[in-house]
Amino acid sequence: MHLIIAEKHDAAKRISEILAGKKPTVTKVSGIDTFRFDDRVVIGLSGHIVGLDYPECYNNWHKVDYRDLIRAEIVSRPTQERIVSALRKLGREADRVTIATDYDREGELIGVEALCILQEVNPSIKADRVRFSAITKSEILRAFAQPEEVDFNLAASGEARQIIDLVWGAALTRFISITSGRLGKEFLSVGRVQSPTLALIVDREKEIESFQPKPYWEIYADLEKGIRVRHSKSRIWTRDEVDRILNSLSDVARVRSISKGERRDRPPTPFDTTSFISAASSIGFTAANAMRIAESLYTNGYISYPRTDNTVYPPSIDLRSLLEMLSSGPFREDALELMKGSITPTKGKRSTTDHPPIYPTSVADKDDLKEDQWKIYELVVRRFFATLSGECVWETTSISFDIGDEVFRANGSRILDLGWRRYYPYSRAEENVLPPLREGEGLKVLSHEVLSKETQPPARFGQGRLVKLMDELGLGTKSTRHDIISKLYARAYIHGNPIRPTKTAYAVVDTLQRHAPAITKPEMTRTLENDMLKIAERKITKGEVIEESRQMLEAVFDELLAHRKEIEDSLREGLRVDRIVGKCRLCGSDLIIRRGRRGARFVGCSGYPECRFTLPLPRGGMIVVTERRCETHDMNHIRIINRGKRPWDLGCPYCNFNNWQAKKGSKTQRMPELDDISGIGPKSRERLESAGIKTLEALVSTDPASISESTGISIKKIISWQESARSIIHKGEQGGEVPGSSTC
């Protein structure tokens, strides 16, 4: 029997259908689908079917010394018991096995893991390897007609990464979590790639926070014929200079000079993984979601393998045949137009031999795919078209005007040849066509406008830009960068897009940068990444790289343990700040996210037991306190993060609780508001809020005469309302109307 091993179920199904030329027979082995035809059986794995871990004696975080984990034994355990069982059964029957997993470091390791299981039950089994970049009929048939040897060095490179990441992650995560007191589901994770990536985000946020905006002005003039011109000094740094310019302007703008030119926009290069994620991010996809969809399209034969560093189409790809194929589908018009000319593709700077750039491999109609799949498929198709297109050619016009003693300018542009932009609409190209003018011509000045602006801080990273920066710095690989970002979200280190760090991220990065800076810099990680590549190239052994990484980690722990007390104080204070939601409306103390004796979480007053103000919170998910604040209650909004689900923006805990009570129709008293006071109706409340009186506390603490003057409400009525408010607040302080930590 000839056993064929694919990386996933869907890939196994498609490969078997191509090789069989018909629908194969589906048979379950140990509960796993296998696809049979002739004397062949195809089985799909589920990624890694075995995992690396420490022996159970190392599982107790408090009893095992951190440094013991650096050189502890690493064991391999099955993570997919049914698949392992199926492989053992099939291995006993097979005389040949072909590894048909994805062709990269990770795929090679997954294939070798399966091969080792087969060799345990059948040491004499013959093994070979097929490599392909698309699951299409031509690619699969070609690959199986030319099987190669299994690349154990490439697999060893992948295994070295697993071991290094396990050791670094386990030892550092335990140290930081225990030192900070953050254990259980909300432990703090630290990683070889994760931490320098997080440091990039935190450092960027610090740049934004420390940025000192500098004011400047821009002066514009609107002329007849619909022309808008700007002063030749694009930024004017003093108001006195602005006033001087305005005073010197006349009512006529005279054309000083006209210059015309041509600009050419080069077409984009083919998609590698990094540029694909960046482009997908610009149309609304997260890095992880873009890769998940791309992998689905690859498995179903619509695009080539999406994990690649290549930006040069190899000669083996028949580009004209691909255009002919696409001319039979929804992109017919564009494909036919490209086929009219010579086909000369663009080339990027990186050319590798493992996989080509990402390109479409078969035709899909919109009805064949889900909405998100179609958007990604169309992006890949249109990028492919753009790389086969010509330059976009612009005619540019620059006109200088004299208005009094000052020079103003207008710049215009119009497209002479759309070129690649005809096929790739994701890059904006706006024309600004100026009317025909001649030198010396005078135009009436219709109006002036002065815009007051400030210099802006650097922008936060979007996911696409962050992946690109990680690539430039050598952090992670094309296969892991999007996963690293997903982990940072899942651990509640970051939120939003563009990305913002939480206070927890600040606490961890600040502490590490102060006491073990090597962990937060890319140099050490980049060195290990390069060494792992050398394993695949047979220039260095797996053992040598793992030993090097262990020595690096021991040096890091020398620094950490020498400053353990400072690290503990820094982390605990930073994490305390990250739990503050706002100020208590009753006593003014901090409101902090707490956990009750039975595990329930709630917002509680730090003034406890004197003040018993609380608000309930959901039991599950990581809690992120965002920068957004509720205007009514002056409390930070909260976001709940659950793995595998979209983040839930709970919003203001106070508003959320009141809304929940209203929906449930609960008999429990809701939080007291202004209109709980007899005599304050909608109009009175509106007048009070317009005067800045939005809470009972504000009503009580503000001088009644001041309120009366601002609202027109009598002092006598305001004093009466203040007495009622004090009564309500006092009742709340005694626990009468303030709800406990029940769960939303």
N, C-alpha and C positions, 0 to 999 in steps of 0.2 A: 504493500500500500504506500502511496505517495501522499504524505501529509504536508499541507500548506498552511502557514501561520501568518495571518494578517493582524494588524494592530487593533482593529475594532470590528464589531459585529457588522456594521454597514459596509465597511471596506471588504470584509470577507464575502459578504453576499454579492457585491458587485463584481469582485474578481472571479468568483466561481461562475457567475453568469456569463462573463466574457470568455473564460477558458472553456466552459461547457458548450457554448453556442446555443444554449437553451436554458430553461429553468431547472436547476439541479434539485435533487431530492433533499429535503430538510429532515435531519435526524437528530434527536437530542442525545447527548452523552453527558451524564452527570448533571442533567438539567440545562446544558448549554447547547445552543443550536450549532449544528455542523452542516455543511453543504457538500453533498456527495454526487459525483458523476464519474463514470468509467471506474478507474482504480484510484481516484483522487478524493481526498477529503480536505475541505477548507474550514478552518476554525478561526474565529476572531477573538482576540484577547480584549482586555479592557484597560489598555495602557499597561502600566507596571502591574504584574501579578504577584510580585514579591517585594517586600520593603525592608530597608535596613533599620535596625534599632539596637538599643542597648539590652543586655540581659535584664531580666526582671529585678534582680538585686539592686539595680541602679535606679529603680522607679521612685523611691522615696526621696523627694526633693530636699527634705530637711536633714536626712541622715547621710547623704552622699556629698562629699566635698566637691566643689565645682571643678577643681583642677583634676580630680580623678577621672572626669568624663573625657578629658583631652586624650588620654591614652588607654581608655577602657576598650575592652573587646567589643567589636561590632558584629552583630548576628543578622542573618537573613531569615525572614519569616514570610510565609504565604499571606497575601492580602486578599486574594481571590480564590478561596478554597475550592469552589466548584470548578473553576477553569483549570486549576492545578490538577484536580482529580481527573478531569476530562483529558488533559494532556497525557497523564500517566497511562490511562486506559488506551488511548490512541497510539502512544509511543510503543507499547508492547506489540502492536500489530504492524507498525510502519517499518519499512526498510530504508526509506528516504524522507527527509524533511527539507522543505524550502522555506526560508525566512522571507516573508514579504511584508515586513513592517515598514513604516516610514523610513526613508533614507536620510537619517541625520544621527547625531550622537545619541540622542534619547531613543530613537527607534532601533538603532543597532543594539543598545543595551537591553531594551525590552525583548528583542529577538533572542539575544544570548541568554537572558534569564529563562525563556521558554525552552531553549535548546538544552540548557543544563538539566532541567527537569526531565526532559526526554532521555538524556544520556544516563540519568540515574537508573532508569528502568530498562534501557536498551543501549548499552555502551557502544554497540557496533553500528548504530544508525548513521547513515551518510547524510551530510548536511551541505547545503549550498544557499546562496543568497541572490535574490533578484532586486534590482534597483530601478525605480521609475519615479517620474516627477508629475505624473498625471494618471488618474485611474480611468483611462480611455482604452478603447479596444486596441488601437495601434501600439500604444505604450506598453500595455500589459502583455500583449502577444510578443512584442520585441524583447521585453525583459525576460520572459520565461523561455524564450528561444536562446538566450545568452546568459545563463546563470553564472554567478561569480562566487568567490569564496566569502565566507563570513569574515568581517573585519573586527577581530578581537581587540585590536589596539584602539579602535574608535569606541568600542563598548567600554574598554577600560577607562578611557577618558571620561565617559559618562558616569561610570561607577565612582571614579575619584571625586567628581563633583558631588555626588550623593553623600559620600562619606564626609567630605570637607564641610558641606553645608549642615549635615547632621551634627557634627562635633561643635562647630562654631555656634550654631543656633541653640543647641541644648545647653552648653556650658554658659554662654552669655545670657540667655533668656532666664535660666535659673538664678544666676547671680543678680540680675537687675530686678526680677520679680520678687525674690525673697528680700532683697535689700530695701526695696520700696514698699513691701507689704502688700503688693498687688498679686494675689494668687487666685486660684479657681479659674473660672471661665474668662475673667478679665485680666489674666496675667499679661505682663509686658514682654513683648518679643523683641529680640535683637538678632540681626543676621548679617552675614558677610556682605551681601549686596543690598539688603533692605536698609541697613543703617546709613550707609553713605548716600543712598537715594533719598532717604528721609531728611538727611542733613542738607541736601540741595534745596529741598522745599522750605525748610525752616530758615535757612540762610537767606533765601529770596524774600521771605516774609519779613525778616529783620531789615533787609534793605528798604522794603516798602515802608515799614514803620518809622525808620530813622530818616527817611527822605524829607528834606526841607524844601517845600515848593517855593519857587521864585516867580513873582508876578511879572507878567509882560503884556504888551498890547499889540494888536494887529489893526491896521487901518485899511479899509476897503472903500472903493468908490464905485457907484453904479453909473454907467454911461448910457447914452442912447444907443440904439441898435442891440440892446440886451446884453451889453458887455459889462462884466464885473472885473475890476482890477484890484490888485493888492499892492501896497507900498513895497518898494524894492527892499527895504529892511523888513524882512518877514517877522522879526521879533523886535519890538521897541521896549527897552528896559526901564525907562523912566516916564512918568506922567508929564513932566515938563517938556520932554522931547515930543510927546504926543501933541501937547498943546501948541508947541512951536510949529509942528508940521501942519496942523489944522489951520492955523492962522495964516500960513503962507500959501494955501491952496486957492486956485482960481476957479471960475465957472466953466472953463473949457479945458478939455484934455486933448493935447496935440500929439499925433503919432510921431514918435522920435525915430524908431527903427522897426523893421519887420525882418525876421529871419525864419527860414523854413529848413526843415531837416527830415531825416528818416530814422526811425528806430525799429529794431528787429528783436522780437521776443523769441528766444530759442524754445523749441518744444521740450516738454519734460522728459526725464529719463525713465526707463522701465521701473516698475514697482519692485523694490525689495521689501522685506517685512517692515522695516522702520518707516520708509516713505509711505507704504500702504496704510499703516496705523495712523500716521500723521494726516493723510488725506481723509481717511474714514472719520477721524476725530473732528475734522473741519465740517463734516456734514452730520454731526450729532451722535457718533458712536463712541462708546468707551473703548479703550484699548482691548480689554478682555472680551467684550461683546463682538468687536470687529473680528478678532481672531477666531472666536467660536463659530461665527457665521462663515468665515472663510474656510475653516476646516470642514464644515458641513458641505460647502459647495465643492471642495476638493474631493471629499469622499464620494460624492454623487457624480463626479466626473465633469463638473462645469468649469472649474478653474484648475490651474496647476498648483503644486504644493506651495502653501503660503508661508513656509518658514525658510527663508532664503536670504543670503547676503548679496546675491548677484544682481547687477544692474546692466548686464550686457546679454542680449539674446545670442545663444550659441548658433553656429551655422546649421546644426541639425534641425532647427525649427524652421519649417517651411512657412514663412510669413504670408506669402500669397495664398497658399492653400487655406490658411486660417481665415483670411479675408473672404475667400470663396465660400467657406463654411458659414461664416457669419452673415453672408449676403442672402442666406435662405431664411433668416429670422427677422426679428423686429428692428434690427439695425441695418437692414438691407440697403437703404439709401446711402448711408455713410460708408458702408463697406464697398459698394460699387464705385462711389466717388474716389475712394483711395486707390482702387484697382486701376484707375485710368492712368496714373502716373507711375514713375519708378518708385520702388519701395526701398528706402534707405533709413533704417531705424536709428534712433538716438542711442548713445552709449553713456553709461554712468562711469564712475571711477573704480567700481569694484567688480571684478570678474572672478567667479569661483566655478569649480567643476562639479559641485555636488548637485545643485538644482539651478534651473534657469530662473529669470525673474518671473513674477506672477503674471499670468496671461490667461485669457479664456480658452478652454479646450473643447467646448461643445456649445451648441445653440440652446438657449432657454427662452421660453416665452414668459411673459409676465404672469400668466395663469399657472405656470409650472412651479412657481416659487412663492414663499411667504413674502410679505411686504419688505421686511428687513433684508431678507436674502436677495430680493430683486435689486434693492438699492446698492448692496455690495457688489453683486454681479455686474450691474450697469457701470459702477465705478471702475471695475477691472476692465470691462470691455472698452469704455471710453478712454481710459488711460492707455490701453493697447493701441487704439486708433491714434491718439495724440502722439505716441512715440514713432509712428510711421508717417507723420505729417510734416509739412514744411513750416517755416517760421511765420509768425504773425508779423505783418509789416504795417507800420504806422507812419503817417505823415504828421510831423510835429510843426507847430507854429509858435513863435515867441514874439510878442509885440511889446515894445516899451512906449510909454506915454509920459509926456511932461504935463503935470498939472501944477501950474504956478512954477515954483522952484523945485518941486519934488518929482521923483521918478516913480512911476507905477508900472506894473507889468501884468500881462495876461498871457497865459499859456493854453494853447489849444492842441487837440490831437484828433485825428480820425483814422479809422482802419482802412488801409488800402487792400490788404489781403488777410482774411481771418486766419488762414493757415490752420494750425493745430487747435486754435480756440473754437473753431467750428464744431469740433468733436468733443471738446472737454470744457463743459460750461461751469466747472467748479471754481475756476480762477476768473475773478471778475475783471472785465475790461470795459471801462466807461469812456465813451467819446465826449469830447468837448469841442464842438466845431465853432470856430470864430468866423464872423462875417468878413467878406473881402474889404480890405482897407488899403490906403496908399500912404506913403510917408508924407508928413506935413499936414495930413487931413485933421481937421478939428472936430471933436465930438462934445456935445453938451454934457456937463456933469449934472446928473439928476439928484444925487444924494451921497452923503458920506456915512460910514459906519465904523465905530471903534469897538472892537471886541476885547474885553478884559479876560485874560487867561492866566493859567499857572503852569509851570513845568510839571510833568507827570512822573510819578515813580515808575520803576520797571514793572512790567506786567507779570502777573502770576502765571505759573506754568499751566497750560492745558495738558491733557494726557499725551496728545500727539507730540507736543514740543518736549515733554519730559522724556518720552521714549527716545526721541532723537538725541537729546543731551546724554542720556545713559549710554547710547551707542557711541557717541563721540568720546566719552570718558572711559569706555571699556567696562561699564557696569552691567553684568549679566550678559545674556546672549539673545539672539533673535527669538529664541523659543521661550525665554523666561521673563523678559522685561515686563510684559503685560501682566504676568502672574504676580510679580513683585508689587506692582502698583495696586492690584486687587487685594493683596495681603495688607497693604498699608490702610486701605479703606476698611477692610474687615476688622482690623485691630483698633479701629477708631483713632488712628494717628492723623488721618487726613479726612477732609470732607469737601463736597462741592466740586465743581468743574467750571472755571479754573480752580486749581487745587489750593485749599487753605489748610494749614496744620492746626491741630488742636493744642491746647495747653499741655496735654500729656506729651505730645511730640516735642514741644519746646523743652519740657523738663528732661526728657530722655536725651535729646541731642545736646542740650547745654551741658548736661552732666558728663556725657561721653567726651565732648569736645574739650572740656576742662581737664578731665582726669585720664582719658585714654583716647586721644585724638586720632590715632591710627584707624580705629574702627569706623570713623565717620568720613574718612578720606578715600578717594577711589584708587590710590596708588597700590595698596596692598592687594585689593581685589583684582585690579588689572593684572598684576604680576601673576596671581594664581590662575586667572583666565588664560593668559598666554602660555603658562606651563601646561595647562590641561590640553591646549591645542598641540603642544609638543608631544604629549603622550600619543595622540592619534597619528602624529608624524614619525613616531618611533625614535624621537630624539632624547626622550627621558622616560623613566618608568613611572607607573602609577604609585609605587611605594615611595619613590623619592619626592614626588609632589605632595603626597599626604604627610610625609615627615616634615617637609618644609612648612606646610600650613600649621602643623601642630606646634612647631617651634615659634612661629609667628603668634599663635594664640597664647602660648605660655608667656611670651613677652608682654602681651596685652594684659594678662592677669597679674603680672608683677606690678603694673601701674594701678590696676583696679583695686587690688587688695591693699596696696599702700595708702589708698585714700578712701577706704571703705566708709568711715564715719562721715566724711564730707559728702560722699556720694549719697549716703542714706538721707542726710538732712536735705540735700538739694532735691532729690527725687520726691520725698514726702511732701515738701512744701509746694513743689510744682504741681503735684497731683491733687493736693488740697485745693489749690487755686482753680484747677480744671473742673472741680465739682461745684463751684459756686455758681448759682443760678441768678441771684439778685439779692436785694435787701428785703428783710422782713417788714411787712406793712404794719405790724403791731409794735415791734420794739426796735427796729432798725438794724438788727444783727444780720450776719450773712445767712442766706438760705443755701443749704448744701445738700447734694444728693447723698442719701444715706441708705443703708440696708438694715432691715429689722432682724430680730432674732430668728424669725422663721423664713428669712430669705426675701421677704417683700421689700421692694425699693420704694423710696418716697423722698420728696423734698422736705427737709426738716430745718427748723431754726437752730442756729448755733447757740442761741440763748437758752436752750433747754437746760434744766427743767423749769426755769422761771417762765419761759415762753413755749407754748406747746403748738405753735402754728405748724401745720403739715399739709402737704399736697400729695396725692397718690401718683405713682408711675407704673407703667407696664412692667411685668415680671421679666420678660425675655428681651434679648438683644443688647447690643452695646449702646451706651448712652453717650451722645456727643452734645456738649453745650456749645451752641453756635454763637456768632457775634451779633446776630440779629436780635433786637429787643422789642418787647411788646410796649406800645405807646401807652396803653391803659395801665398796665401793672408794673412797668419798668423791670420786667424779668426777661432773661435770655431765652430764646427759642431753643427747643431740644429736638434732636434728630435721633431716631432709633435705627441701628444697623443690625440686620439679621443676615447671616450668610446665605447666599443663593437667592436673596430677595431684594427688591428695590428698597432703598432707604425710606423710612417713614418719617416725614416731617411732622412731628407731634405739635410743634409750635409752642406757644406760651403754656406752661403747665397749669396756670390759673385759668386761662380761657378754655383750655382743653377740658379741665375738670367741670367747669360750669356747663359747657356744651354737652358733655357726657351725661351730667345730671339731668339736663333738659330732655335729652333723647330718651333716657331711661325712665323718666317720670318718677324719679326716686323721691321718697318722703324725706330723705336726708336734706338738711338745710344746705343750700348752695353758699358759696362765698358771698359775704355781704358787699353790696354795691351802693352807690349814691341813691338810686331809686328805691332802695329798701326803706328809706326814711319817708314817713308819711308827709305828704305835701310836695315832694319833689317828683314832678311828672316829667315827661319828655322835654317840654320847653324849658323848664327850670334847669334840668340837667344840662341841656345844650348851652344855656347861658353860663352855668357854673364851669363847664368844661372849656368854654371859650375864654374864661378868665384864668385857666390853668388849674381849676379845682376838679380833679378827676377821681380822687379816692376819698374815703372817709377820713383817712389820716390827714390828707391835705386840707379838708374842710375844718377839722378840729384845730389844726396848727396855724391857720391863717387868721389874721385880724379881721373880725366881722365888718368893721368899717371899710377896710380895704376891699373886701368882697362886695359889699354893698355898692361902693363907688364904681366898681368894674362891671357889675351886673345890673344895677338898678333895682335890686331886690332889697326890701326893707331890712334894717339891722335887726329889728325884733324877730323877724322870721328866720334870719340866719342864725341868731343866737339859739333859737328853738331847735333848729336843725342840728346845730353843734352838740346840744345836750343829748339829742337822740343818737347821734353818731358815737358819742362817748359811751353811751349805754351799750350800743351794739359791740363796740370794740372791747369793752370790759367783759361782756358776756363771752366774746371769742377768746379772750385771754384765760378765762376760767374753763375753757373747753366746751362751752355750751353749743356753739354753732360752727366751730371749725372742725372739718372732717378729719378722721384719722387716716392712717396709711392703707386704706383699702386699695384694691387694684382696679385700674381703668379697664 
